[in-house]
């Protein structure tokens, strides 16, 4: 048994999914990603980015070949991952006088799925834009609908993370930055995440905050 912590929506998703084998979408030394009922669920170790769709384990490295779901509990190579703690992945709430959303950070029709890797760069920009709006309590229904209609154009992991952002969920580096976006140390820590994911999140988050501040 491996003890893990879980975001609330990940725990609920696992509990509501049917039992049986689940495909491994991506596996590496620091993290494993599986598909559960049309959504990616990650299992991240000590050195991996704590994405908001992942279980967190105090594990040095993974060497996984198969995964299955049994009674709402994910198993890797037959070993159960026991959820012992719920972790909050929601962005911090900030006050604003703005009521209307900022313009999209680009042409949404072209942005979804544009870029390389498991999380294309433009998707990361959109995630930052969405998460900043959720922190300020500003709804974005039109852009939500436009992105959801195009999720089949991107990777399943990126589609899952876009859904997380639309629910106000983000990686710890983004939530820390959002609490003090002028702090250079927090900005540098966010920009350093992944190959380009942190820079994309930063670009989208800054774009939204700048426009919403002007509107307020």
N, C-alpha and C positions, 0 to 999 in steps of 0.2 A: 504494500500500500504506500502511495506517495501522497503526503498532505499538500494541498494546494489552496490558494485563495481565489475567489471568483468575483467578477463584477455581477451585480444583481441580474441583469438581463441575460448574461451568459448562463448563469445557474438556472434561470427559468427556462431558457431555450433547451438546455440539456434535459431538464425534467419533463418537458413536453414532447420530446422527440422519440420516435419508436426505437425499440431495441434492435440490435443487429450490427454487422460490420459497417464501418464508415471509411470512405476513401481518404488516403493521405494525400493532401494537396501539395505539400512541400515539407521536406524534412532536412534538418541540418544539425550541427553540433549544439547550437544554442536555443533552437526553437523547432517545434513541430506544428504544422497546421493541418487540420482535418476538415472535411465537409460534413456537417450535420444538418440534415433537413434543409438543404439549399443555402446554408450559411456557413462561413468559415469560423471554426473555433480553434484558437491557438493554445499551445502549451509552451510557455516561455520560461527559460532558466534564468540564472543570476545575471548573465551578461546580455541578454536579449532586451530589445525595446519592449516595454510593457504595453502592448497595444490593447485598446479597450475591449477587444473581442477575445481576450485570452485568459486562460487559467495561469496562475503564477506559481511556480514551483522552485524550491530552494535546491536546484539541481545544477551540477557543474556542467554536464554534457548529456546529450540524448543520442541514442542509437536505436531507432525505432523502425520496425518493418511493417507493423499492422496496428489497427485501432478498431475498437468496437464500443458500442454504447449498451449498457445494461442497467436497467432500473434508474435511469437518469444520471448514471455515473460513467464517465469516460474511462476506458481501459486502453493502455498502450502495451502492446505485446502481452496482453493478459493481466497486466498489473493495474489495479484500480487507482484512480486519482480521487482522493477523498477530499471534498470541499469542507474545510474547517473554519474558514473566515470569509466574509464578504468584504470586498474592497470597493470604495467609491471611486468611480472614474469620471464623474461629472465635472464639467468646468465650473469655476467659481463664478457666482453671480456678481455682476457689477451694475452700478446705477448709470442710467443715461436718460437724456431728455428726448432722444430720438424715438420716433414711433414707426417710421417707414424704413424698410431695409435699404442697405447700400446697393448700388448696381452690382450685377455679377462681375467677377474678376476677369471676364473674358467671354467669348462666345461659347456658351454652355454646350451647344450642339457639337462643337469641335473639341471641347475640352475633355469630356468624359472618355477615359481610356487612352488619352494622348500622352505618350511618354513611354519610357522603357521600364522593365522590372515588374515585380509583383504588385507594386503600387505606383502606377504611372504618375509622373510629376504633376500634371495638371489636376489629377484627382486629389493629390495632396494639397494643392492650392485651394481647391473647393472645400476640402475638409477643414482647413484653417478658417475659411470664410464662414462656413456653417457654424463651426464651434464658437467663433467670436460673437455671432449673432445670438446664439443660445445663451451665452454668458450675459449678454446685455438684455435678454428677454424680448428680442425683436423677432417676430415671425417672418418666415421667408417662403410662403406657400407656393408662389409661382416657380421659383428656382428649385424647390423641393420636387415639385411635380415634373419639371423638365429633366432633372437628373435621374429621378426614379424611372422615367420612361426610357432612359438610355443606359441603364445599368448592365444590360447584356453586352455592351460594347467594351467593357473593361474586365479585368480579372475578378474572380469570385472574392478573393481577399480584399481587393480594393473596393468592390461593391459593398462588402460587409462594413468596411471602415467608413465609407460614405454614409451608410445608414447609421453607424455609431455617431458620426459628427452631427447628423441631422437630429439625433436624440441628445445632443449636448455632451457627448462622451469623447474623451481625447487621451493622448498619452500624458504621463506625468510632466514631461518637459514642457508641453504646451500649456497645461493648466498652471504650472509654476510661472511661466513667462506671462501668461494672461493676467496674473495677479499684480504684476509690476512690469509692464511692457517696455518701460524706459530703462530698465536695469540691464547694463551691458553684459553682465555675467550670465544672467538668465537667457538673454538673447543669443549669446554664443553657444550656450548649452543646447538650446533648441536647434539652432542651425547645424550643429554637429551630428544630429541624429541621422543614422543611416547614410546611404550614399547621397541622396538628395531630398529625402522625405522631410527632414526638419526644415530645410530651406523653403520647400513648398508650403508647409504649414505656416511658416513665418510670413511668407509673402501674402498668403490668403488672409491670415489673421490681421496683419497690418493694414491691408487694403480695406477690410471691413471696418476696423476701428477708426481709421483716418476719416472715412466717409461719414460714419455715424457721429463722430465728434463734430464734424463740420455741420451736419444736419441739426445736431442738438444746439 
